[in-house]
Amino acid sequence: MPANRSTFLRRGIAALAALPLLTLAACGYGSQAKNDDTAKVAAGAKKTDGLDAVRIGYFGNLTHGTALVGRQKGYFQKELGATKASYATFNAGPSEIEALNSGSIDIGWIGPSPAINGYTKSNGTGLKIIGGSASGGVKLVVNPKKIKSLQDVKGKKIATPQLGNTQDVAFLNWIAGQGWNVDAQSGKGDVTVVRTDNKTTPDAYASGSVDGAWVPEPTASKLVAKGGKVLLDEASLWPDKKFVITNIIVRQAFLKQHPKAVEAVLRASVETNKWINANPDQAKAAANKQLTDDSGKGLPANVLDPAWKSIQFTDDPLAATLDTEAQHAVKAGLLDKPNLKGIYDLTILNKVLKAEGESTVSDAGLGSS
C-alpha cells in the first residue's frame, strides 16, 4: 500500500481505541465467557462448516446489545447447530483487534475507530466489516450549574474516553465546528479535553475535576444519575439522526474458509435485531441479564432505561457515516488520510436480508472489488 495511504496515527499516538465502556476483568485478550449458557444444541443438529466452535467477541456494553441479547436468548447457538458458540468479552478495541488478528476470536462486535485502524494497519488484509449492529447512544452530558448552553462549553473541562477514540474524534470535530481551537494531542485550548476512562468518568464528574463529558451509553446515563444534564445528543448532528457506533467484523481468512459459519452468525444477528426492535422491554432485560452474567453486576433502572432508549439496533452498517468519521479524524490531525476501499463485504448479510424479505444495505462504495 502506498505510504500516503497508510493510516498510522501521527506523532506516536496509540492505535485508535474502541469504546472502553463497562470494563470487565480481562485476562489475555479478553475474558472467556462462562460455559454454562442456557442455549442448548438441538437434538440431531449438525456442525456448521465442520467447525467445533465459532469464537465471538464483544464488549460488556449496551451498544453491543445485539451480541448480549443474541447470546442470552440463544440465537447464535441455534443458528450454529452443533458448532459451539464460544464467547470472549473485551474492554478495549485494540485488544479485540489483536485477538482477531491472532485467531483467538473469529467474529466480533466493535466500534468504528478500531475497525478502521485494524483494517488500515493490516493494509486491508486483517478484517472485513460484514454487518451493522447499532447506531446512536452518544451524548454530551454537563454539570447544569456550570454549563447552561452550548456556548458555555467554551473554557470548560470536558471528558472523552480516550485520545483518538470514536467519541474523542466526534467532540474535536464539534469543537472545530464552533470555531474554537484545541490542540488534539494535548487537549488544551478553548476547551480542555480530558481523556478519561469511562469507568472513572462518573467519579471524575462527581468530584468536579471535569465539567461534563462526551461519552457513549451507559456512561452518559450514569452521569445523568449523578445530576448531569444532556446538553447534546450526537444523533442530532447526523443525517436522519443515524451514525454507526457498533459494527460486526470478521477475520478475512475465516470469512474465506467458513462462509456458512459467518452466514449463521449473521442470520442470528438479524434475528436478534428483529426481536430487539419488536420487544424493547424484554430485550433490555435480556441485555442486562447478560451483563450481569458476564461481569457480576447489571445496571440499575435509572441508568439502563434511558441508555437503552437512546440506542437504535440496525443491520445496516451505515457505511457512509463510517467514512465521515474517518474524515473527522483526518481533519482533527489524528489520522493520515485512509484508504477504506474494501473494508466492507456485505454479500452474506444482503443474502440473509433478502431471504428474510428485508431491504438490502449499502457499503457506500467501500466494498470489496
Secondary structure, 3 states (H helix, E strand, C coil): CCHHHCCCCHHHCCCCCCCCCCCCCCCCCCEECCCCCCCCCCCCCCECCCCCEEEEEEECCHHHHHHHHHHHCCHHHHHHECCEEEEEEECCHHHHHHHHHHCCCCEEEECHHHHHHHHHHCCCCCEEEEEEEEEECEEEEECCCCCCCHHHHCCCEEEECCCCCHHHHHHHHHHHHCCCCECCCCCCECCEEEECCCCCHHHHHHHCCCCEEEEECCHHHHHHHCCCEEEEEHHHHCHHHCCEEEEEEEEHHHHHHCHHHHHHHHHHHHHHHHHHHHCHHHHHHHHHHHHHHHHCCCCCHHHHHHHHHCEEECCCCCHHHHHHHHHHHHHCCCCCCCCCCCCECCHHHHHHHHHCCCCCCCCCCCECC
